[in-house]
Amino acid sequence: MNNLILNTILFANDAVSFVDTNNQIVTLASQNWMLIVVGIALIIISIFLLAILKKVIINSVIGGVVLLLTHFIFGIPALSIPNAIICIIFGPAGVGVLIVLNLLGIVV
């Protein structure tokens, strides 16, 4: 199969077939186009999920960095597990909420 030289393409029974160098017919996706459609759909879905997850991961990392900066630069006591979870989930907006809560005297 590695030495497949496409001499002829046959379209028979809704299947694409090739004749290799040994004059044997190699059929690709013989009458199973649904498998190809599902495969292409899975590729498209995974590309979209990867694009969305990139944004979520970047938002989480920025939230963690901003949390550390607010703790070390401004001296806000914000290093705890609940605060880290809030910042990882909501990013910089979570840090902003924690700062406002700290200014109001509510420590999470």
MARBA-3410 file (N, C-alpha, C, O; in Angstrom, 1 decimal):
108
0.8,-1.2,0.0,0.0,0.0,0.0,0.9,1.3,0.0,0.4,2.3,-0.4 ~ 2.1,1.1,0.5,3.0,2.3,0.5,3.4,2.7,-1.0,3.7,3.8,-1.2 ~ 3.4,1.7,-1.9,3.8,2.0,-3.2,2.6,2.3,-4.1,2.6,1.9,-5.3 ~ 1.6,2.9,-3.6,0.4,3.2,-4.3,0.6,4.3,-5.3,0.9,5.4,-4.9 ~ 0.6,3.9,-6.6,0.7,4.9,-7.6,-0.7,5.0,-8.3,-1.2,3.9,-8.7
-1.3,6.1,-8.3,-2.7,6.3,-8.8,-2.7,6.3,-10.3,-2.4,7.3,-10.9 ~ -3.0,5.1,-10.8,-3.1,5.0,-12.3,-4.5,5.4,-12.8,-4.6,6.1,-13.8 ~ -5.5,4.9,-12.1,-6.8,5.0,-12.5,-7.7,5.3,-11.3,-7.5,4.7,-10.2 ~ -8.7,6.2,-11.4,-9.7,6.4,-10.4,-11.0,5.8,-10.9,-11.4,6.2,-12.0 ~ -11.6,4.9,-10.1,-12.8,4.3,-10.5,-13.9,4.8,-9.6,-13.7,4.9,-8.4
-15.1,5.2,-10.2,-16.2,5.6,-9.4,-17.3,4.6,-9.6,-18.1,4.7,-10.5 ~ -17.4,3.6,-8.7,-18.3,2.6,-8.8,-19.0,2.4,-7.5,-18.4,2.3,-6.4 ~ -20.3,2.3,-7.5,-21.1,2.0,-6.3,-20.9,3.1,-5.2,-20.8,2.8,-4.0 ~ -20.8,4.4,-5.6,-20.6,5.5,-4.7,-19.3,5.3,-3.8,-19.3,5.8,-2.7 ~ -18.3,4.7,-4.3,-17.1,4.5,-3.6,-15.9,4.9,-4.5,-16.0,4.7,-5.8
-14.9,5.5,-4.0,-13.8,5.9,-4.8,-12.7,4.8,-4.7,-12.3,4.4,-3.6 ~ -12.3,4.3,-5.8,-11.4,3.2,-5.8,-10.2,3.6,-6.7,-10.3,4.4,-7.6 ~ -9.0,3.1,-6.3,-7.8,3.4,-7.0,-7.2,2.0,-7.4,-7.4,1.0,-6.8 ~ -6.5,2.1,-8.6,-5.8,0.9,-9.0,-4.3,1.1,-8.7,-3.7,2.0,-9.3 ~ -3.7,0.3,-7.9,-2.3,0.5,-7.5,-1.4,-0.2,-8.6,-1.9,-0.7,-9.6
-0.1,-0.3,-8.3,0.8,-0.8,-9.2,0.7,-2.3,-9.5,1.1,-2.8,-10.5 ~ 0.1,-3.0,-8.5,-0.1,-4.5,-8.7,-1.5,-4.8,-9.3,-1.9,-5.9,-9.3 ~ -2.1,-3.8,-9.9,-3.4,-3.9,-10.5,-4.5,-4.4,-9.5,-5.4,-5.1,-9.9 ~ -4.3,-4.1,-8.3,-5.3,-4.4,-7.3,-6.2,-3.2,-7.0,-5.6,-2.1,-6.9 ~ -7.4,-3.4,-6.8,-8.3,-2.2,-6.6,-8.3,-1.9,-5.1,-8.6,-2.8,-4.3
-8.0,-0.7,-4.8,-8.0,-0.2,-3.4,-9.1,0.7,-3.2,-9.2,1.8,-3.9 ~ -10.1,0.4,-2.4,-11.3,1.2,-2.2,-11.2,2.0,-1.0,-10.8,1.5,0.1 ~ -11.5,3.3,-1.1,-11.5,4.2,0.0,-12.9,4.6,0.4,-13.7,5.0,-0.5 ~ -13.3,4.4,1.6,-14.6,4.7,2.1,-15.7,4.1,1.3,-16.6,4.7,0.8 ~ -15.6,2.8,1.2,-16.5,2.1,0.3,-17.9,2.2,1.0,-18.2,1.5,2.0
-18.8,2.9,0.3,-20.2,3.1,0.7,-20.4,3.5,2.1,-21.4,3.2,2.7 ~ -19.4,4.2,2.7,-19.6,4.6,4.1,-19.2,6.1,4.2,-18.2,6.5,4.9 ~ -19.9,7.0,3.5,-19.7,8.4,3.5,-20.0,9.0,4.9,-19.5,10.1,5.2 ~ -20.9,8.4,5.7,-21.2,8.9,7.0,-20.0,9.0,7.9,-19.9,9.9,8.7 ~ -19.1,8.0,7.7,-17.9,8.0,8.6,-17.0,9.2,8.2,-16.4,9.8,9.1
-16.9,9.5,7.0,-16.1,10.7,6.6,-16.8,12.0,7.1,-16.0,12.8,7.6 ~ -18.1,12.1,7.0,-18.8,13.3,7.5,-18.6,13.4,9.0,-18.3,14.5,9.5 ~ -18.7,12.3,9.7,-18.5,12.4,11.2,-17.0,12.7,11.5,-16.8,13.5,12.4 ~ -16.1,12.2,10.8,-14.7,12.6,11.0,-14.4,14.0,10.7,-13.7,14.7,11.5 ~ -15.0,14.6,9.7,-14.8,16.0,9.4,-15.5,16.8,10.4,-14.9,17.9,10.8
-16.7,16.4,10.9,-17.4,17.2,11.9,-16.6,17.2,13.2,-16.5,18.2,13.9 ~ -15.9,16.1,13.6,-15.1,16.0,14.8,-13.9,16.9,14.7,-13.5,17.5,15.7 ~ -13.3,17.0,13.5,-12.2,17.9,13.3,-12.6,19.3,13.5,-11.9,20.1,14.1 ~ -13.7,19.7,12.9,-14.2,21.1,13.0,-14.6,21.4,14.5,-14.2,22.5,14.9 ~ -15.2,20.5,15.2,-15.6,20.8,16.6,-14.4,20.9,17.4,-14.3,21.8,18.3
-13.3,20.1,17.2,-12.1,20.2,18.0,-11.4,21.5,17.7,-10.7,22.0,18.6 ~ -11.4,22.0,16.5,-10.8,23.3,16.2,-11.5,24.4,16.9,-10.8,25.3,17.5 ~ -12.8,24.4,16.9,-13.6,25.4,17.7,-13.3,25.3,19.2,-13.2,26.4,19.8 ~ -13.3,24.1,19.7,-13.1,24.0,21.2,-11.7,24.5,21.5,-11.5,25.1,22.6 ~ -10.7,24.2,20.7,-9.4,24.6,21.0,-9.3,26.2,21.0,-8.6,26.8,21.8
-10.0,26.8,20.0,-10.0,28.3,20.0,-10.6,28.9,21.2,-10.2,29.9,21.8 ~ -11.7,28.2,21.7,-12.4,28.7,22.9,-11.5,28.5,24.1,-11.4,29.4,25.0 ~ -11.0,27.3,24.2,-10.2,27.0,25.4,-8.9,27.8,25.5,-8.4,28.1,26.6 ~ -8.3,28.3,24.4,-7.2,29.1,24.4,-7.5,30.4,25.1,-6.8,30.9,25.9 ~ -8.7,31.0,24.8,-9.1,32.2,25.5,-9.4,32.0,26.9,-9.0,32.9,27.8
-9.9,30.9,27.3,-10.2,30.6,28.7,-8.9,30.4,29.5,-8.8,30.9,30.6 ~ -7.9,29.7,28.9,-6.7,29.5,29.6,-5.9,30.8,29.7,-5.3,31.1,30.8 ~ -5.9,31.7,28.7,-5.2,32.9,28.8,-5.9,33.8,29.8,-5.2,34.5,30.6 ~ -7.2,33.8,29.9,-7.9,34.6,30.9,-7.6,34.1,32.3,-7.4,34.9,33.2 ~ -7.5,32.8,32.5,-7.1,32.3,33.8,-5.7,32.6,34.2,-5.5,33.0,35.4
-4.8,32.6,33.3,-3.4,32.9,33.6,-3.3,34.4,33.9,-2.6,34.8,34.9 ~ -3.9,35.2,33.2,-3.9,36.7,33.5,-4.5,37.0,34.8,-4.0,37.8,35.6 ~ -5.6,36.3,35.2,-6.2,36.5,36.5,-5.3,36.1,37.6,-5.2,36.8,38.6 ~ -4.6,35.0,37.5,-3.6,34.6,38.5,-2.5,35.5,38.6,-2.1,35.8,39.8 ~ -2.0,36.1,37.5,-0.9,37.0,37.6,-1.4,38.3,38.2,-0.6,38.9,39.1
-2.6,38.8,37.9,-3.1,40.0,38.5,-3.3,39.8,40.0,-3.1,40.7,40.8 ~ -3.8,38.6,40.4,-4.0,38.3,41.8,-2.7,38.4,42.6,-2.6,39.1,43.6 ~ -1.6,37.9,42.0,-0.3,38.0,42.6,0.2,39.4,42.7,0.8,39.8,43.7 ~ 0.0,40.1,41.6,0.4,41.5,41.6,-0.3,42.4,42.6,0.3,43.2,43.3 ~ -1.6,42.2,42.8,-2.3,42.9,43.8,-1.9,42.6,45.2,-1.9,43.4,46.1
-1.5,41.3,45.4,-1.0,40.9,46.7,0.4,41.5,47.0,0.6,42.1,48.1 ~ 1.3,41.4,46.1,2.7,41.9,46.3,2.9,43.4,46.2,3.7,43.9,46.9 ~ 2.2,44.0,45.3,2.4,45.4,45.0,1.5,46.3,45.9,2.0,47.2,46.6 ~ 0.2,45.9,46.0,-0.7,46.8,46.8,-0.9,46.3,48.2,-1.5,47.0,49.0 ~ -0.4,45.1,48.5,-0.5,44.6,49.9,-1.9,44.1,50.3,-2.2,44.0,51.5
-2.7,43.8,49.3,-4.1,43.3,49.6,-4.0,41.8,50.0,-3.4,41.0,49.2 ~ -4.4,41.4,51.2,-4.3,40.0,51.5,-5.3,39.1,50.7,-6.5,38.9,51.2 ~ -4.9,38.6,49.6,-5.8,37.9,48.7,-5.3,36.5,48.4,-5.9,35.9,47.5 ~ -4.2,36.1,49.0,-3.8,34.7,48.7,-4.4,33.7,49.5,-4.0,33.3,50.6 ~ -5.5,33.1,49.0,-6.2,32.0,49.7,-6.8,31.2,48.6,-6.9,31.6,47.4
-7.2,30.0,48.9,-7.8,29.0,47.9,-9.0,29.6,47.3,-9.2,29.5,46.0 ~ -10.0,30.1,48.0,-11.2,30.6,47.4,-10.9,31.8,46.4,-11.5,31.9,45.4 ~ -10.0,32.7,46.9,-9.6,33.8,46.0,-8.9,33.3,44.7,-9.2,33.8,43.6 ~ -8.1,32.3,44.8,-7.4,31.8,43.6,-8.4,31.1,42.7,-8.3,31.3,41.5 ~ -9.4,30.4,43.3,-10.4,29.8,42.4,-11.2,30.9,41.7,-11.5,30.7,40.5
-11.6,31.9,42.4,-12.4,33.0,41.8,-11.6,33.7,40.7,-12.1,33.9,39.6 ~ -10.3,33.9,40.9,-9.4,34.5,39.9,-9.2,33.6,38.7,-9.1,34.1,37.5 ~ -9.1,32.3,38.9,-8.9,31.4,37.8,-10.1,31.3,37.0,-10.0,31.2,35.7 ~ -11.3,31.3,37.6,-12.5,31.1,36.8,-12.9,32.4,36.1,-13.2,32.4,34.9 ~ -12.8,33.6,36.8,-13.3,34.8,36.2,-12.2,35.7,35.7,-12.5,36.7,35.1
-10.9,35.4,36.0,-9.8,36.2,35.4,-9.7,37.6,36.1,-10.0,37.7,37.3 ~ -9.3,38.6,35.4,-9.1,39.9,36.0,-10.4,40.5,36.5,-10.4,41.3,37.5 ~ -11.6,40.1,36.0,-12.8,40.6,36.6,-13.0,40.1,38.0,-13.5,40.8,38.9 ~ -12.6,38.8,38.3,-12.6,38.3,39.6,-11.7,39.0,40.6,-12.1,39.2,41.7 ~ -10.6,39.4,40.1,-9.6,40.2,40.9,-10.2,41.5,41.2,-10.1,42.0,42.3
-10.9,42.1,40.2,-11.6,43.4,40.5,-12.6,43.3,41.6,-12.8,44.2,42.4 ~ -13.4,42.2,41.5,-14.5,42.0,42.5,-13.8,41.8,43.9,-14.3,42.3,44.9 ~ -12.7,41.1,43.9,-12.1,40.9,45.2,-11.5,42.2,45.8,-11.5,42.4,47.0 ~ -11.0,43.0,44.9,-10.5,44.3,45.4,-11.6,45.2,45.9,-11.5,45.8,47.0 ~ -12.7,45.2,45.2,-13.9,46.0,45.7,-14.4,45.5,47.0,-14.7,46.2,47.9
-14.5,44.1,47.1,-14.9,43.5,48.4,-14.0,43.9,49.5,-14.4,44.1,50.7 ~ -12.7,43.9,49.2,-11.7,44.2,50.2,-11.8,45.6,50.7,-11.7,45.9,51.9 ~ -12.1,46.5,49.7,-12.2,47.9,50.1,-13.5,48.2,50.9,-13.6,49.1,51.7 ~ -14.5,47.3,50.7,-15.7,47.4,51.5,-15.6,46.7,52.9,-16.5,46.8,53.7 ~ -14.5,46.1,53.1,-14.3,45.4,54.4,-14.7,44.0,54.4,-14.7,43.4,55.5
-15.1,43.4,53.3,-15.5,42.0,53.2,-14.3,41.2,52.7,-13.8,41.4,51.6 ~ -13.8,40.3,53.5,-12.6,39.5,53.1,-13.1,38.1,52.8,-13.8,37.5,53.6 ~ -12.8,37.6,51.6,-13.2,36.3,51.2,-12.2,35.3,51.5,-12.3,34.1,51.2
END
